[in-house]
Amino acid sequence: MRVAVAIPVLNEADSIGTVVRAIPREIVSDVIVADGGSRDATREEARGAGAWVIDAGRGYGRACYMATVAATDADIMVFMDGDGADDPQCIASLLAPIRAGEADFVIGSRVRGPREPGSIAWHQIGAGLAAGYGMRLVCGVRYTDMCAFRAIRREALIALGMREMTYGWNIEMQMRAARAGLRILEHSPVAMNRL
């Protein structure tokens, strides 16, 4: 299965090169940096590190969507941040359940499993748990986090009919995935949790 990693960015020249170089290319076919109008050297740093850079226009969701459209050869889309918050070495464990035919959508959780002190603020944990509880009431699936680090079958993502082109992209994806009956797992470095 071909894998494309999509990285939405805006002015992340200080970190994007390191992030792109750390992506395991033996399991990832394409790295697409979707630029939202950076005014620094983000684009040059990403290209220099080996990424394919596209103009995505403004909006986090738009960047994710444009990268998905551009990845015409991909079977699986992986989304991650360009600031270094996500560990590219965990891409393999995000992909494993999808490749094994056990899941359609795997989302990273910063709440499940161990985490480094200070890696996530209390209000982020609370917001993720509250949003997860709300989604359980509405969609029947209880997420613990709205983490940007995720993998999904490209065909399934396109079928979701995503509309949110700003920061609601992640929540919309999780809600639509639950309503569509996708097989969903939450991932932590130590465990996979079926939702």
Secondary structure, DSSP 4 states (H G I P E B T S, - for coil): --EEEEEEESS-HHHHHHHHHHS-TTT-SEEEEEES--SSSHHHHHHHTT-EEEE--S-HHHHHHHHHHH-TT-SEEEE--SSS-S-GGGHHHHHHHHHTTS-SEEEE-SSSS---TTSS-HHHHHHHHHHHHHHHHHHS---S---S-EEEEHHHHHHT-----STTHHHHHHHHHHHTT--EEEE-SS-EEE-
